[in-house]
Amino acid sequence: MFGKRGNEGFGRGGGIAAPPPAALSQPGTTAAKPTAPEVFAEPLRDMATNRQPMTPPPIAPAAAGRKRAQRTEQYYDTKSQVFSALIDTIDLSQLAKLDGESAREEIRDIVNDIITIKNFAMSISEQEELLEDICNDVLGYGPLEPLLARDDIADIMVNGAGQTFIEVAGKTIESEIRFRDNAQLLSICQRIVSQVGRRVDESSPICDARLPDGSRVNVIAPPLALDGPALTIRKFKKDKLTLEQLVKFGAITPEGAVLLQIIGRVRCNVVISGGTGSGKTTLLNCLTRYIDLDERVITCEDTAELQLQQPHVVRLETRPPNIEGEGEITMRDLVKNCLRMRPERIIVGEVRGPEVFDLLQAMNTGHDGSMGTIHANTPRECLSRMESMIAMGGFTLPAKTVREIITGSIDVIIQAARLRDGSRRIIQITEVIGMEGDVIVTQDLMRYEIEGEDANGKLIGRHVATGIAKPHFWDRARYFNEERRLAAAIDAMEIGKS
């Protein structure tokens, strides 16, 4: 197939057969917590099918499987020679017609032949590492491929060519992965962002993008990044998390999970608040699972991350300006346009600026059940941030009017947090009740109380009910025939408290 290869005298028989790559080890499982009470049973309309519970993996060494040897200048020199010979030999137009596995096998065969003909002194393990690296460089994302293949990694943080950190089980540890130089790292960054029609270079050094699996990517390149390109990837798990799995992880109690199910089901307007990496988007994905199948949902995001499972979903994404500084489509443009698309629910991936005003207006004008996330440390701070963002948009409204708009639009604020031991918890479920004078009145339905820490440094705490017997959205729950499940969940919360 590859005619150029024959002219160079590289035959399949002359190579060293490489052993198949070691299978990635799966994270171990821990014993399941006691089963949830009967109140946790979901209605028949639930769409979950054959989902396997996922258990947080223990903190593992940075490299899965065998330990990689430290890269030396000699290794990179050898790799450069083999790579140059490969490019001279292979017919890239023919390679592009093959599927990923066939292309990888073809490259491995040719590289084996090159190593044999050039008589490089390499052990079998060194040759296997070289084969893997070159295949990743040609067909994938280079040194990032081993990290992207692991499902136990939540974040990949590359600080220039010589330093890579990963987050495993809520803790940040340094990986052994390195890049040849900053030029290779920037080339991989450009390959990633070009797949979604964006670019990163000196004239446009900041870029948000996504991988084919939906993982979020941020790149900031020189001259803004002084030590080389900084690449951050928020990885998506292959198996979508559900509320049942959040219960198993201890992020919420079974009764609290039922409360969240009902909140999502009865079309409460919800804001999920939390810090960076606290699990806001994950929780938003869990809540959207309880949207009825016949509802039209429109999502607006800076970088598409949401994984909605309903059949009637329209996904919108912002667009940065082009090289002339024109053509930008902002989040506010998308939210405004949503109102002309007959949405039943509008979901904003992350509220960061003046678009909060348009979202609140939509929530208050017949689009009940709309949701969004916002960066804030407490529900009260979340409300203050909304006021600030409305002011950022240039709206000269009295403070009391702005607060009335907020209270008339938001029903529930769910506060997520990443605790200092790396665990993620839903620490408050708060209702927005109304106004007393100029003050917004809220009430907590549930909160998380830290009681101490064990010998391993893990925090010990529990979710407790606050004694609210009849939430403010009780009438809404009755309208959707969910008041019995709501009452049972609240009663169970009170029993657990005692």
C-alpha positions as CSV (number, residue, x, y, z in Angstrom):
1,M,0.0,0.0,0.0
2,F,2.8,2.4,0.9
3,G,4.7,2.6,-2.3
4,K,7.5,4.9,-1.0
5,R,8.3,2.4,1.6
6,G,9.2,-0.3,-0.9
7,N,11.8,2.1,-2.6
8,E,13.6,2.4,0.7
9,G,13.9,-1.3,1.1
10,F,11.8,-1.6,4.3
11,G,10.0,-5.0,4.4
12,R,7.6,-6.3,7.0
13,G,9.7,-9.3,7.7
14,G,12.8,-7.3,8.8
15,G,11.2,-5.6,11.8
16,I,11.2,-6.7,15.4
17,A,7.8,-7.8,16.5
18,A,6.6,-5.5,19.2
19,P,4.6,-6.9,22.1
20,P,1.0,-5.7,22.4
21,P,0.6,-2.7,24.6
22,A,-0.2,-3.6,28.2
23,A,-3.9,-3.2,29.1
24,L,-4.6,-0.3,31.3
25,S,-5.5,-1.4,34.8
26,Q,-8.9,-0.6,36.0
27,P,-9.4,1.3,39.3
28,G,-10.2,-0.9,42.2
29,T,-13.6,-1.0,43.7
30,T,-14.6,-0.4,47.3
31,A,-17.4,-1.9,49.3
32,A,-20.7,-0.3,48.6
33,K,-22.3,1.8,51.3
34,P,-25.7,0.7,52.8
35,T,-28.4,0.7,50.2
36,A,-30.6,3.8,50.0
37,P,-34.1,3.7,51.6
38,E,-37.1,2.9,49.4
39,V,-37.7,6.6,49.0
40,F,-34.7,6.7,46.7
41,A,-36.5,4.6,44.1
42,E,-36.8,6.6,40.9
43,P,-40.0,6.9,38.9
44,L,-40.6,4.6,35.9
45,R,-39.7,7.3,33.5
46,D,-36.1,7.0,34.6
47,M,-33.8,6.5,31.5
48,A,-30.8,4.9,33.2
49,T,-29.8,1.6,31.6
50,N,-27.1,-0.7,32.8
51,R,-24.9,1.9,34.3
52,Q,-22.0,0.5,36.4
53,P,-21.3,2.3,39.6
54,M,-17.9,4.1,39.6
55,T,-15.7,4.1,42.7
56,P,-13.1,6.8,43.3
57,P,-9.7,5.2,42.6
58,P,-6.9,5.4,45.2
59,I,-4.1,7.9,44.7
60,A,-1.8,6.0,42.3
61,P,1.6,6.8,40.8
62,A,1.5,9.2,37.9
63,A,2.1,6.6,35.2
64,A,-0.2,3.7,34.8
65,G,1.3,0.2,34.2
66,R,5.0,0.0,33.7
67,K,7.2,2.9,34.9
68,R,8.6,5.0,32.1
69,A,12.3,5.7,32.0
70,Q,13.4,9.3,32.2
71,R,13.8,10.7,28.8
72,T,17.4,11.7,27.8
73,E,18.8,13.8,25.0
74,Q,20.0,10.6,23.3
75,Y,16.4,9.2,23.3
76,Y,15.1,12.4,21.7
77,D,17.9,12.4,19.2
78,T,17.1,8.8,18.2
79,K,13.4,9.5,18.1
80,S,14.0,12.5,15.9
81,Q,16.0,10.4,13.4
82,V,13.4,7.7,13.3
83,F,10.6,10.2,13.0
84,S,12.3,11.9,10.0
85,A,12.9,8.6,8.3
86,L,9.3,7.7,8.9
87,I,8.0,10.9,7.3
88,D,10.3,10.4,4.3
89,T,9.0,6.8,3.9
90,I,5.3,6.8,4.6
91,D,2.6,8.0,2.2
92,L,0.5,10.3,4.4
93,S,-2.4,10.4,1.9
94,Q,-2.7,6.6,2.0
95,L,-2.3,6.6,5.8
96,A,-5.3,9.0,6.1
97,K,-7.5,6.5,4.5
98,L,-7.0,3.9,7.2
99,D,-8.8,3.5,10.5
100,G,-6.9,4.4,13.6
101,E,-5.9,0.8,14.6
102,S,-4.7,-0.1,11.1
103,A,-2.8,3.2,10.7
104,R,-1.1,2.5,14.1
105,E,-0.1,-1.0,13.1
106,E,1.3,0.3,9.8
107,I,3.4,2.9,11.5
108,R,4.7,0.3,14.0
109,D,5.8,-2.0,11.2
110,I,7.7,0.8,9.4
111,V,9.3,2.1,12.6
112,N,10.5,-1.4,13.4
113,D,12.1,-1.7,10.0
114,I,13.8,1.7,10.3
115,I,15.2,0.7,13.7
116,T,16.6,-2.5,12.3
117,I,18.1,-0.9,9.1
118,K,19.7,2.0,11.0
119,N,21.0,-0.5,13.7
120,F,20.0,1.5,16.7
121,A,21.1,-0.2,20.0
122,M,17.8,-0.5,21.9
123,S,16.3,-3.0,24.2
124,I,12.8,-4.4,23.5
125,S,11.2,-2.2,26.2
126,E,13.0,0.9,24.9
127,Q,11.9,0.1,21.3
128,E,8.3,-0.4,22.5
129,E,8.3,3.0,24.2
130,L,9.7,4.6,21.1
131,L,7.0,2.9,18.9
132,E,4.3,4.1,21.3
133,D,5.6,7.7,21.4
134,I,5.9,8.0,17.6
135,C,2.4,6.5,17.0
136,N,1.0,9.0,19.5
137,D,2.9,11.9,17.8
138,V,1.6,11.0,14.3
139,L,-2.0,9.9,15.2
140,G,-2.8,11.4,18.5
141,Y,-1.7,14.0,21.1
142,G,1.8,12.9,21.7
143,P,2.9,12.4,25.3
144,L,-0.7,13.3,26.5
145,E,-2.1,10.0,25.1
146,P,-1.3,7.8,28.1
147,L,-3.0,10.3,30.4
148,L,-6.0,10.8,28.2
149,A,-6.5,7.0,28.2
150,R,-6.8,6.8,32.0
151,D,-10.3,7.3,33.3
152,D,-9.2,7.9,36.9
153,I,-7.6,11.3,36.0
154,A,-9.9,14.3,36.5
155,D,-7.5,17.1,35.3
156,I,-4.3,17.3,33.3
157,M,-2.2,20.4,33.9
158,V,0.9,21.0,31.7
159,N,3.1,23.9,32.8
160,G,5.5,24.1,29.8
161,A,7.4,21.2,28.3
162,G,9.1,20.0,31.4
163,Q,6.3,19.8,34.0
164,T,3.0,18.0,34.0
165,F,0.6,17.5,36.9
166,I,-2.6,15.4,37.1
167,E,-5.4,15.2,39.6
168,V,-6.3,11.7,40.9
169,A,-8.9,11.0,43.6
170,G,-9.1,14.8,44.3
171,K,-5.3,15.2,44.9
172,T,-2.8,16.9,42.6
173,I,0.4,14.9,41.9
174,E,3.2,15.3,39.4
175,S,3.3,13.1,36.4
176,E,6.4,11.7,34.7
177,I,5.1,12.8,31.3
178,R,7.4,15.3,29.6
179,F,7.5,16.9,26.2
180,R,10.5,17.2,23.9
181,D,10.4,21.0,24.0
182,N,7.9,23.8,24.0
183,A,7.6,23.7,20.2
184,Q,6.2,20.1,20.4
185,L,3.8,21.2,23.2
186,L,2.6,24.2,21.2
187,S,2.1,22.0,18.1
188,I,-0.1,19.6,20.1
189,C,-2.1,22.5,21.5
190,Q,-2.6,23.8,18.0
191,R,-3.7,20.4,16.8
192,I,-6.3,20.2,19.6
193,V,-7.9,23.6,19.1
194,S,-7.9,23.4,15.3
195,Q,-10.4,20.5,15.6
196,V,-13.0,22.9,16.8
197,G,-12.1,25.7,14.3
198,R,-10.0,27.8,16.7
199,R,-6.4,28.8,16.8
200,V,-3.7,29.6,19.3
201,D,-0.5,31.5,18.5
202,E,1.3,34.7,19.4
203,S,-1.5,36.9,18.0
204,S,-4.2,34.9,19.8
205,P,-2.5,33.3,22.8
206,I,-5.6,32.4,24.8
207,C,-8.0,29.7,23.6
208,D,-10.8,27.5,25.0
209,A,-11.5,24.3,23.1
210,R,-12.6,20.7,23.6
211,L,-11.5,17.2,22.8
212,P,-13.7,14.8,20.8
213,D,-14.9,13.1,24.0
214,G,-16.1,16.5,25.3
215,S,-13.2,17.1,27.7
216,R,-12.6,20.9,28.2
217,V,-9.3,22.4,27.1
218,N,-7.7,25.7,27.9
219,V,-4.5,26.9,26.3
220,I,-2.4,30.0,27.1
221,A,0.7,30.4,25.0
222,P,3.7,32.7,25.0
223,P,4.2,35.6,25.2
224,L,1.6,35.5,28.0
225,A,2.8,32.2,29.4
226,L,6.5,32.9,30.3
227,D,7.7,29.3,30.8
228,G,6.1,27.9,27.6
229,P,2.5,27.0,26.7
230,A,0.3,26.1,29.6
231,L,-2.3,23.5,28.7
232,T,-5.2,22.5,31.1
233,I,-7.6,19.7,30.3
234,R,-10.7,18.9,32.4
235,K,-11.3,15.3,31.5
236,F,-14.7,13.8,31.1
237,K,-15.3,10.3,32.4
238,K,-16.3,7.7,29.9
239,D,-19.2,6.6,32.2
240,K,-21.5,9.5,33.1
241,L,-21.9,10.0,36.8
242,T,-25.4,9.8,38.3
243,L,-27.0,10.8,41.6
244,E,-26.9,7.2,42.7
245,Q,-23.1,7.2,42.3
246,L,-22.9,10.6,44.1
247,V,-24.7,8.9,47.0
248,K,-22.2,6.0,47.0
249,F,-19.3,8.5,47.1
250,G,-20.9,10.3,50.0
251,A,-21.4,13.6,48.1
252,I,-25.1,13.5,49.2
253,T,-27.4,11.4,51.2
254,P,-30.1,9.2,49.6
255,E,-32.8,11.5,50.9
256,G,-30.9,14.5,49.6
257,A,-30.6,12.8,46.2
258,V,-34.4,12.3,46.1
259,L,-34.8,16.0,47.0
260,L,-32.5,16.9,44.0
261,Q,-34.5,14.5,41.7
262,I,-37.7,16.3,42.6
263,I,-36.1,19.7,42.2
264,G,-35.1,18.8,38.7
265,R,-38.4,17.1,37.9
266,V,-40.8,19.8,39.0
267,R,-39.1,22.6,37.0
268,C,-37.5,24.6,39.7
269,N,-35.2,27.3,38.5
270,V,-31.8,26.1,39.8
271,V,-28.4,27.7,40.2
272,I,-25.5,25.4,41.1
273,S,-22.8,27.4,43.0
274,G,-19.3,26.4,43.8
275,G,-15.6,26.9,43.4
276,T,-13.4,25.7,40.6
277,G,-13.3,21.9,40.5
278,S,-16.1,21.5,43.0
279,G,-18.2,19.4,40.6
280,K,-20.7,22.0,39.4
281,T,-20.9,20.7,35.8
282,T,-21.1,17.1,37.0
283,L,-24.0,17.9,39.3
284,L,-25.8,19.9,36.5
285,N,-25.5,16.8,34.2
286,C,-27.0,14.7,37.0
287,L,-30.0,17.0,37.5
288,T,-30.7,17.3,33.7
289,R,-31.3,13.5,33.8
290,Y,-34.6,14.1,35.4
291,I,-36.0,16.4,32.7
292,D,-39.0,14.9,30.9
293,L,-38.3,13.4,27.6
294,D,-40.9,15.6,25.8
295,E,-39.3,18.9,26.8
296,R,-37.2,21.0,24.4
297,V,-33.9,21.9,26.0
298,I,-31.4,24.5,24.7
299,T,-27.9,24.7,26.2
300,C,-25.5,27.6,25.9
301,E,-21.9,27.1,26.8
302,D,-18.5,28.7,26.2
303,T,-17.1,25.2,25.6
304,A,-19.6,22.4,25.1
305,E,-19.4,20.2,28.2
306,L,-22.9,19.2,29.1
307,Q,-24.0,15.6,28.3
308,L,-27.7,15.7,28.2
309,Q,-29.5,12.5,27.5
310,Q,-32.9,13.8,26.3
311,P,-33.9,13.4,22.6
312,H,-34.8,17.0,22.1
313,V,-31.7,19.0,22.9
314,V,-30.2,22.0,20.9
315,R,-26.6,22.7,21.8
316,L,-25.1,26.2,21.3
317,E,-21.5,27.4,21.8
318,T,-20.0,30.8,21.8
319,R,-17.5,31.9,19.2
320,P,-14.3,34.0,19.8
321,P,-13.4,36.9,17.5
322,N,-11.5,36.1,14.3
323,I,-8.0,37.5,13.5
324,E,-9.5,40.8,12.5
325,G,-11.3,41.0,15.9
326,E,-14.7,40.5,14.3
327,G,-17.4,37.8,14.4
328,E,-17.5,37.2,18.1
329,I,-20.7,35.6,19.5
330,T,-21.0,36.1,23.2
331,M,-22.9,34.1,25.8
332,R,-25.4,36.9,26.0
333,D,-26.0,36.7,22.3
334,L,-26.8,33.0,22.7
335,V,-29.1,33.4,25.6
336,K,-31.0,36.2,23.8
337,N,-31.3,34.0,20.7
338,C,-32.6,31.1,22.8
339,L,-35.8,33.1,23.5
340,R,-36.6,32.9,19.8
341,M,-36.2,29.2,19.6
342,R,-39.2,28.1,21.6
343,P,-37.2,26.6,24.5
344,E,-38.9,24.9,27.5
345,R,-35.7,24.9,29.5
346,I,-32.6,27.0,29.0
347,I,-29.4,25.6,30.5
348,V,-26.3,27.9,30.7
349,G,-23.1,25.9,31.3
350,E,-21.5,28.7,33.3
351,V,-22.8,32.2,34.1
352,R,-19.9,34.7,34.1
353,G,-21.2,38.1,33.1
354,P,-24.1,40.2,32.0
355,E,-25.9,37.2,30.4
356,V,-27.1,36.5,33.9
357,F,-29.7,39.2,33.4
358,D,-31.1,37.6,30.3
359,L,-31.1,34.2,32.0
360,L,-33.1,35.6,34.9
361,Q,-35.5,37.3,32.5
362,A,-36.0,33.9,30.7
363,M,-36.6,32.1,34.0
364,N,-39.2,34.7,35.0
365,T,-41.1,34.6,31.7
366,G,-42.3,31.1,31.2
367,H,-39.1,29.1,31.0
368,D,-39.4,27.3,34.3
369,G,-36.8,24.7,35.1
370,S,-33.9,26.6,33.6
371,M,-30.5,26.0,35.2
372,G,-27.0,27.3,35.3
373,T,-23.7,27.3,37.3
374,I,-21.9,30.2,38.9
375,H,-18.6,30.5,40.8
376,A,-19.4,31.4,44.4
377,N,-18.4,30.0,47.8
378,T,-21.9,30.3,49.5
379,P,-25.5,30.7,48.4
380,R,-25.5,34.2,49.8
381,E,-22.4,35.1,47.9
382,C,-24.0,33.6,44.8
383,L,-26.8,36.1,45.1
384,S,-24.4,39.0,45.5
385,R,-22.4,37.9,42.5
386,M,-25.5,37.9,40.4
387,E,-26.1,41.5,41.4
388,S,-22.5,42.4,40.6
389,M,-22.7,40.7,37.1
390,I,-25.9,42.6,36.3
391,A,-24.2,45.8,37.2
392,M,-21.3,44.8,34.9
393,G,-23.7,44.8,32.0
394,G,-24.3,48.5,32.4
395,F,-27.9,48.1,33.8
396,T,-28.7,51.1,36.0
397,L,-31.4,49.5,38.0
398,P,-32.0,50.2,41.7
399,A,-30.5,47.5,44.0
400,K,-34.0,46.6,45.3
401,T,-35.3,46.0,41.7
402,V,-32.4,43.8,40.9
403,R,-33.0,41.7,44.0
404,E,-36.7,41.4,43.2
405,I,-35.8,40.1,39.8
406,I,-33.4,37.5,41.4
407,T,-36.0,36.4,43.9
408,G,-38.7,36.2,41.3
409,S,-36.5,34.0,39.1
410,I,-34.3,31.7,41.2
411,D,-36.0,28.9,43.3
412,V,-33.1,26.8,44.5
413,I,-29.3,27.3,45.0
414,I,-27.3,24.1,45.3
415,Q,-23.9,24.7,46.8
416,A,-21.1,22.3,45.9
417,A,-17.6,22.3,47.4
418,R,-14.3,20.5,47.1
419,L,-13.0,20.0,50.6
420,R,-9.4,20.1,51.7
421,D,-9.0,16.3,51.6
422,G,-10.0,16.3,47.9
423,S,-13.5,15.0,48.4
424,R,-16.4,16.8,46.8
425,R,-19.7,17.3,48.7
426,I,-23.0,19.0,48.2
427,I,-22.8,21.2,51.3
428,Q,-26.1,23.2,51.0
429,I,-29.4,23.0,49.3
430,T,-31.0,26.5,49.8
431,E,-34.3,28.0,48.7
432,V,-34.8,31.6,47.7
433,I,-38.0,32.7,49.5
434,G,-38.6,36.3,48.7
435,M,-37.8,39.8,50.1
436,E,-38.0,41.4,53.5
437,G,-37.3,45.1,52.9
438,D,-34.2,45.2,50.8
439,V,-32.9,41.8,51.9
440,I,-33.3,38.6,50.0
441,V,-34.6,35.8,52.3
442,T,-33.3,32.3,52.0
443,Q,-33.8,29.0,53.9
444,D,-31.6,25.9,54.0
445,L,-33.2,22.6,53.4
446,M,-30.0,20.6,54.0
447,R,-26.4,21.3,54.9
448,Y,-23.2,19.4,55.4
449,E,-21.5,19.7,58.8
450,I,-17.8,18.7,59.3
451,E,-17.3,16.8,62.6
452,G,-13.6,16.1,62.4
453,E,-11.0,14.0,60.5
454,D,-9.7,10.5,60.7
455,A,-6.2,9.2,61.0
456,N,-5.7,9.3,57.2
457,G,-6.6,13.0,57.0
458,K,-10.1,12.3,55.5
459,L,-12.7,14.7,56.8
460,I,-15.6,13.2,58.7
461,G,-19.0,14.9,58.4
462,R,-22.7,14.4,57.8
463,H,-25.6,15.9,55.9
464,V,-28.2,17.2,58.3
465,A,-31.8,18.4,57.8
466,T,-32.6,21.9,59.0
467,G,-36.1,21.2,60.2
468,I,-38.0,22.7,57.3
469,A,-41.1,20.5,57.0
470,K,-42.7,22.2,54.0
471,P,-40.3,23.6,51.3
472,H,-41.3,26.8,49.5
473,F,-41.7,24.8,46.2
474,W,-44.3,22.4,47.9
475,D,-47.1,23.7,45.7
476,R,-45.0,23.2,42.6
477,A,-44.3,19.6,43.7
478,R,-48.0,19.0,44.2
479,Y,-48.7,20.3,40.7
480,F,-46.3,17.6,39.3
481,N,-47.7,14.9,41.6
482,E,-44.4,14.7,43.6
483,E,-45.6,15.9,47.0
484,R,-45.6,12.3,48.5
485,R,-42.1,11.6,47.5
486,L,-41.1,15.0,48.7
487,A,-42.8,14.5,52.1
488,A,-41.2,11.0,52.4
489,A,-37.7,12.4,51.6
490,I,-38.1,15.2,54.2
491,D,-39.3,12.7,56.8
492,A,-36.4,10.5,56.1
493,M,-34.0,13.4,56.4
494,E,-35.5,14.2,59.8
495,I,-35.1,10.6,61.0
496,G,-31.5,10.6,59.8
497,K,-30.9,13.8,61.8
498,S,-32.1,12.2,65.0
